[in-house]
Amino acid sequence: SGDGGGGGGGGGGCACGEVMAARPRVPGELYALPHLAMWTKLRPGIRRFLSEAAGLFELHVYTMGERRYAAEMVLLLDPDCSLGLRGTDRVIGKEDSTLRHMKSLDVVIGSDATTLIVDDSQAVWPNHGPQLLVPRRYFFFDPPHSKHEPPQAKHRGYLSLGDDEPEEGGQLSQLLAVLRHVHAHFFRCYDAALARGAGVVPHVRESLGAVRGQVLAGQTLIFSRVIPLEGAPPEKHYAWRLAISLGAAVARNPDRDVTHVVARSGPHGVAEKTDKTKWGEATAGVHVVSLEWLLECCYSWRRADESHFPLRDLSISEAELRQTGAAPPPQLVR
């Protein structure tokens, strides 16, 4: 399930007049939909992703947009009806939803226990976080900005940059590999349950959690300038919970088990060193990395190369993280 034409799985959209003023170079899979007063750009790799996923799963499209928008996206995503989406009850618009501004599996035909969700808008799934895969948001067009944003928090879409997300090794390629692993893990558990004569079917959230928990298994992190010293217990902070969900252990202070110091720049956007980062730099076998490293591990579902994520000036802010969808799944935010 997920949003076939949105920022995560399918593509990005904008008003019809914006594209022509951006750049003369027009990439592939860019579509004008004048009857909807918009353009939409399909994310690189989406066709391969859907084609191969359809061999493992029954696909559904679930959007907070109207049915007519959903129908248009399905025409683009499944032009030859090979995905089984056109003319079926597997396309869900906001008119079908039972919750306002939220999504729920109660309108999806099938068992909750065997349904995985791919959606870049994690906040709309308050009751299904453990079975949700959250891809990095895809902005082909410049995303809307708040006038209250600092300059360093403003993002530009791929069109303005004259570039696009890579298809090979990109976000959808990574997600496809994860879906294969989760699918295989689930059916191993299912076959084992049958062999034991168990009458309870395993839940896919257990398989997703098991695969996610292998990403940083065996690593121990400490945070520096990431978690406020006052307020809620550090275990409730989203970064701490994200690390735990990826299989890492988290320490409060430096010790012999620590493998990574995950840090954020100082209050003025400068990569000031702290006692923890100084300790990490002086200790053999310990990596000092920016908070972006942890987010890259989350999105790529693998331990990212630490050398690509040194602590730097203007490290990502918490407001920027949440605006760009870079926060952990909803069950990690509560």
Secondary structure per residue as TSV (DSSP state, phi and psi in degrees):
chain	resnum	aa	ss	phi	psi
A	1	S	-	360.0	162.1
A	2	G	-	153.3	-176.5
A	3	D	-	-97.1	105.8
A	4	G	T	-63.2	-25.4
A	5	G	T	-115.8	10.2
A	6	G	S	-89.4	-168.5
A	7	G	T	-70.5	-23.6
A	8	G	T	-90.8	-59.5
A	9	G	T	-93.2	-47.9
A	10	G	T	-94.5	-54.3
A	11	G	E	178.6	-162.0
A	12	G	E	-132.6	155.2
A	13	G	E	-129.5	160.4
A	14	C	E	-155.6	170.8
A	15	A	E	-67.4	152.6
A	16	C	T	-59.2	-33.5
A	17	G	T	-77.9	-12.8
A	18	E	T	-78.0	-33.6
A	19	V	T	-65.6	-44.7
A	20	M	T	-63.7	-26.4
A	21	A	T	-86.6	-7.0
A	22	A	T	-84.0	-64.5
A	23	R	-	-151.9	149.8
A	24	P	S	-73.6	-24.8
A	25	R	-	-72.6	121.7
A	26	V	-	-108.5	114.4
A	27	P	-	-79.9	171.4
A	28	G	T	-69.0	160.6
A	29	E	T	61.0	28.7
A	30	L	E	-105.7	123.9
A	31	Y	E	-124.3	135.3
A	32	A	E	-93.1	130.5
A	33	L	E	-124.1	75.3
A	34	P	G	-61.1	-30.8
A	35	H	G	-70.0	-16.6
A	36	L	G	-106.3	2.0
A	37	A	T	56.5	47.0
A	38	M	E	-156.5	162.2
A	39	W	E	-110.6	153.5
A	40	T	E	-139.5	144.8
A	41	K	E	-122.0	123.5
A	42	L	E	-76.9	139.2
A	43	R	-	-67.3	136.5
A	44	P	T	-56.0	131.0
A	45	G	T	92.4	-0.6
A	46	I	H	-65.8	-35.1
A	47	R	H	-69.3	-44.4
A	48	R	H	-63.6	-42.2
A	49	F	H	-57.1	-50.7
A	50	L	H	-68.2	-40.2
A	51	S	H	-62.0	-45.1
A	52	E	H	-76.6	-33.9
A	53	A	H	-65.4	-34.1
A	54	A	T	-65.9	-20.1
A	55	G	T	-77.2	-14.1
A	56	L	T	-112.9	-29.2
A	57	F	S	-132.4	159.7
A	58	E	-	-87.3	122.0
A	59	L	-	-88.4	142.9
A	60	H	-	-131.0	150.8
A	61	V	E	-113.5	128.1
A	62	Y	E	-133.7	113.2
A	63	T	-	-126.2	150.6
A	64	M	S	-82.3	-0.3
A	65	G	S	-80.4	174.6
A	66	E	-	-73.5	163.6
A	67	R	H	-58.9	-37.6
A	68	R	H	-66.1	-34.4
A	69	Y	H	-66.5	-45.5
A	70	A	H	-59.4	-42.3
A	71	A	H	-62.9	-39.2
A	72	E	H	-65.7	-40.5
A	73	M	H	-65.5	-38.0
A	74	V	H	-65.6	-37.2
A	75	L	H	-60.0	-36.4
A	76	L	H	-76.0	-40.0
A	77	L	H	-82.4	-27.1
A	78	D	-	-132.3	60.7
A	79	P	T	-65.7	-28.9
A	80	D	T	-104.9	12.1
A	81	C	S	64.5	16.5
A	82	S	T	-74.2	-17.9
A	83	L	T	-91.0	-8.4
A	84	G	S	74.7	24.5
A	85	L	-	-97.8	-34.7
A	86	R	T	-74.5	134.8
A	87	G	T	70.2	26.4
A	88	T	S	-124.7	176.5
A	89	D	S	-93.7	21.7
A	90	R	-	-99.8	13.7
A	91	V	E	-116.1	117.7
A	92	I	E	-119.7	126.9
A	93	G	-	-109.8	179.3
A	94	K	T	-65.4	-24.0
A	95	E	T	-66.2	-23.2
A	96	D	T	-87.6	-18.1
A	97	S	-	-71.2	143.8
A	98	T	S	-92.2	-6.7
A	99	L	S	-123.3	133.5
A	100	R	T	-74.7	128.2
A	101	H	T	63.5	14.6
A	102	M	-	-133.7	161.4
A	103	K	-	-117.5	149.7
A	104	S	-	-148.8	150.4
A	105	L	G	-76.4	-0.2
A	106	D	G	-69.0	-12.9
A	107	V	G	-105.9	5.6
A	108	V	S	-101.3	124.5
A	109	I	S	-72.2	120.0
A	110	G	S	138.3	174.8
A	111	S	-	-85.1	135.2
A	112	D	G	-57.2	-35.2
A	113	A	G	-66.9	-17.9
A	114	T	G	-118.8	19.6
A	115	T	-	-111.6	123.7
A	116	L	-	-102.1	147.9
A	117	I	E	-120.0	132.1
A	118	V	E	-117.3	113.4
A	119	D	-	-157.2	132.1
A	120	D	S	-82.0	-6.7
A	121	S	-	-103.7	82.9
A	122	Q	G	-66.1	-26.7
A	123	A	G	-68.1	-19.9
A	124	V	G	-84.5	0.0
A	125	W	-	-118.4	64.2
A	126	P	T	-66.3	-21.1
A	127	N	T	-108.4	2.9
A	128	H	-	-134.6	26.8
A	129	G	G	-54.6	-43.0
A	130	P	G	-65.0	-12.2
A	131	Q	G	-117.0	25.1
A	132	L	E	-110.1	129.7
A	133	L	E	-104.4	123.9
A	134	V	-	-107.6	107.0
A	135	P	-	-78.8	159.3
A	136	R	-	-62.6	138.4
A	137	R	-	-66.8	144.3
A	138	Y	-	-108.8	116.4
A	139	F	-	-115.8	98.9
A	140	F	S	-80.0	-42.8
A	141	F	S	-92.0	156.1
A	142	D	-	-59.4	129.4
A	143	P	-	-72.6	156.6
A	144	P	-	-65.4	147.0
A	145	H	-	-120.4	151.4
A	146	S	-	-90.9	142.8
A	147	K	T	-66.8	-13.3
A	148	H	T	-91.4	-1.6
A	149	E	S	-74.0	142.9
A	150	P	-	-72.1	156.5
A	151	P	G	-55.5	-38.2
A	152	Q	G	-70.7	-13.2
A	153	A	G	-90.4	-4.9
A	154	K	-	-82.3	132.5
A	155	H	-	-107.7	155.2
A	156	R	-	-119.4	142.6
A	157	G	-	-76.1	168.1
A	158	Y	H	-61.6	-33.8
A	159	L	H	-61.7	-43.9
A	160	S	H	-65.8	-28.9
A	161	L	H	-86.1	-8.5
A	162	G	T	67.8	33.9
A	163	D	-	-142.6	-177.0
A	164	D	-	-156.8	161.9
A	165	E	-	-65.0	138.9
A	166	P	-	-67.9	144.8
A	167	E	S	-79.2	-47.9
A	168	E	T	-77.6	123.1
A	169	G	T	78.5	4.8
A	170	G	S	-78.9	-174.0
A	171	Q	H	-60.0	-42.2
A	172	L	H	-70.2	-33.9
A	173	S	H	-63.4	-41.0
A	174	Q	H	-65.8	-43.2
A	175	L	H	-63.8	-38.1
A	176	L	H	-61.7	-41.3
A	177	A	H	-62.9	-40.4
A	178	V	H	-64.7	-43.4
A	179	L	H	-60.0	-38.6
A	180	R	H	-63.2	-43.7
A	181	H	H	-63.8	-43.2
A	182	V	H	-65.6	-42.4
A	183	H	H	-58.7	-47.2
A	184	A	H	-65.3	-41.4
A	185	H	H	-63.8	-43.1
A	186	F	H	-60.4	-45.8
A	187	F	H	-76.0	-22.9
A	188	R	H	-64.5	-44.1
A	189	C	H	-66.4	-39.0
A	190	Y	H	-63.8	-46.7
A	191	D	H	-64.1	-38.2
A	192	A	H	-66.0	-37.8
A	193	A	H	-65.2	-40.2
A	194	L	H	-64.1	-41.2
A	195	A	H	-64.6	-32.0
A	196	R	H	-81.4	-9.4
A	197	G	T	77.2	19.0
A	198	A	-	-71.4	138.6
A	199	G	-	-91.5	-1.2
A	200	V	S	-104.9	125.2
A	201	V	-	-75.3	134.5
A	202	P	-	-62.2	157.0
A	203	H	-	-99.8	139.2
A	204	V	H	-63.8	-24.2
A	205	R	H	-63.4	-29.7
A	206	E	H	-68.6	-39.4
A	207	S	H	-68.9	-41.8
A	208	L	H	-63.4	-42.5
A	209	G	H	-62.8	-37.4
A	210	A	H	-66.9	-42.1
A	211	V	H	-68.5	-42.7
A	212	R	H	-62.8	-37.6
A	213	G	T	-71.5	-5.9
A	214	Q	T	-89.2	-11.8
A	215	V	T	-60.9	-47.7
A	216	L	T	-121.4	27.2
A	217	A	T	-59.4	134.9
A	218	G	T	88.8	-4.1
A	219	Q	-	-101.6	148.9
A	220	T	E	-126.2	126.3
A	221	L	E	-112.2	149.3
A	222	I	E	-126.4	150.7
A	223	F	E	-108.5	145.7
A	224	S	E	-134.2	123.4
A	225	R	S	61.9	20.0
A	226	V	S	-103.3	-43.8
A	227	I	S	-107.1	125.6
A	228	P	-	-57.0	143.7
A	229	L	S	-73.6	-24.1
A	230	E	S	-117.0	156.0
A	231	G	S	110.3	-141.1
A	232	A	S	-65.0	154.6
A	233	P	-	-54.8	142.5
A	234	P	G	-59.4	-27.6
A	235	E	G	-63.8	-18.3
A	236	K	G	-90.6	-9.3
A	237	H	S	-69.3	144.3
A	238	Y	H	-60.9	-35.1
A	239	A	H	-68.3	-41.0
A	240	W	H	-61.4	-47.2
A	241	R	H	-66.5	-36.4
A	242	L	H	-63.2	-44.6
A	243	A	H	-59.9	-43.7
A	244	I	H	-63.4	-41.4
A	245	S	H	-64.6	-26.7
A	246	L	T	-86.4	2.2
A	247	G	T	97.2	0.9
A	248	A	-	-81.9	157.9
A	249	A	E	-95.6	153.3
A	250	V	E	-125.4	128.6
A	251	A	-	-107.3	154.7
A	252	R	S	-85.2	-30.9
A	253	N	S	-137.4	160.2
A	254	P	-	-58.2	137.3
A	255	D	-	-154.9	179.5
A	256	R	T	-67.2	-18.0
A	257	D	T	-87.5	-13.8
A	258	V	-	-68.8	132.2
A	259	T	-	-110.4	-22.2
A	260	H	E	-142.0	137.1
A	261	V	E	-104.9	114.7
A	262	V	E	-101.1	117.2
A	263	A	E	-128.3	160.7
A	264	R	-	-123.3	154.4
A	265	S	-	-65.1	165.9
A	266	G	-	-72.6	-175.7
A	267	P	T	-63.2	-21.4
A	268	H	T	-108.2	19.8
A	269	G	S	78.1	14.1
A	270	V	-	-103.9	140.0
A	271	A	-	-77.4	67.3
A	272	E	-	-74.0	140.7
A	273	K	-	-80.4	145.8
A	274	T	-	-116.3	174.5
A	275	D	H	-59.5	-37.1
A	276	K	H	-70.0	-43.4
A	277	T	H	-68.4	-36.0
A	278	K	H	-63.0	-42.7
A	279	W	H	-61.3	-43.6
A	280	G	H	-62.5	-42.0
A	281	E	H	-66.7	-27.8
A	282	A	H	-91.3	-3.5
A	283	T	S	-110.4	123.4
A	284	A	T	-62.1	138.2
A	285	G	T	84.1	0.3
A	286	V	-	-106.9	131.5
A	287	H	E	-98.7	133.5
A	288	V	E	-104.3	115.3
A	289	V	E	-131.5	161.3
A	290	S	E	-81.1	166.3
A	291	L	H	-62.3	-26.3
A	292	E	H	-59.2	-29.4
A	293	W	H	-60.8	-44.6
A	294	L	H	-63.5	-39.4
A	295	L	H	-67.6	-37.9
A	296	E	H	-64.5	-38.8
A	297	C	H	-60.0	-40.2
A	298	C	H	-64.3	-47.1
A	299	Y	H	-76.2	-35.6
A	300	S	H	-89.8	-11.4
A	301	W	T	59.4	37.7
A	302	R	S	-156.5	163.3
A	303	R	-	-74.0	114.8
A	304	A	-	-73.7	154.5
A	305	D	-	-66.2	114.5
A	306	E	G	-62.2	-29.3
A	307	S	G	-65.1	-18.4
A	308	H	G	-86.6	-3.0
A	309	F	-	-132.3	56.8
A	310	P	-	-69.9	156.1
A	311	L	-	-64.4	130.2
A	312	R	-	-137.4	168.9
A	313	D	T	-65.7	152.6
A	314	L	T	56.8	42.7
A	315	S	-	-61.1	154.0
A	316	I	-	-56.6	139.2
A	317	S	-	-93.3	160.2
A	318	E	H	-64.1	-37.8
A	319	A	H	-62.8	-40.1
A	320	E	H	-66.4	-40.0
A	321	L	H	-56.8	-48.8
A	322	R	H	-72.6	-33.7
A	323	Q	H	-66.7	-37.1
A	324	T	T	-89.6	5.1
A	325	G	T	79.8	17.8
A	326	A	-	-92.4	16.3
A	327	A	S	-86.0	161.4
A	328	P	-	-69.0	169.3
A	329	P	-	-54.6	160.1
A	330	P	G	-57.5	-33.5
A	331	Q	G	-68.6	-13.0
A	332	L	G	-93.5	-7.6
A	333	V	T	-100.2	-21.3
A	334	R	-	-62.5	360.0
